[in-house]
Each structure stands twice: as C-alpha cells, then as structure tokens.
C-alpha cells in the first residue's frame, strides 16, 4: 500500500465517524503505521496536523448539518446563502 492510500483510508474513517471521538492511535492502526510516523506522514500529505484536521472537519460538518432550506431574516424569508458567507461558493450559486 502506498503512503497516500494509507492516509486516504484514515480520511475516509474520519469522514464516516466525525461525530465520534477519534483517536490518533486508532487512525495510525487503520493506516498500519506507528503513531509517530502516521502523524508525520499525515501532516506532510494533508498539510495540517491530524488533530487540527479533525477539529476543522468537525466544525465544517456541524455547520452544514443544521442549515434550514429557508430562514427568517428581518421579517422576510430568504435563502440561507444570502446571509451565511461561510457557505462554499458552490452553494451560493445553487
């Protein structure tokens, strides 16, 4: 297995289990690497530390989980993208 494949397995695991408490040693085991080497490889390929990636991914997933179809703003109903600048560009054009 190539290094990027091992890291991709852990990224998939993070995605599928984002609502749970994810431990770095668990991810290292999935990648079949030592904890030390896994963290170094992850940071090198993903461009951020494991724990930071998990925190950012969790924050992003919770933002999208609770977006209503329409929201009330100033007594009129508007599309959520008009007043939520943190949404990705693709959703602004939807």
Secondary structure by P-SEA (a helix, b strand, c coil): ccaaaaaaaaaaaaaacccccccaaaaaaaacccaaaaaaaaaaaccccaaaaaaaaaaaaaaaaccccccccccccccccccccccccccccc
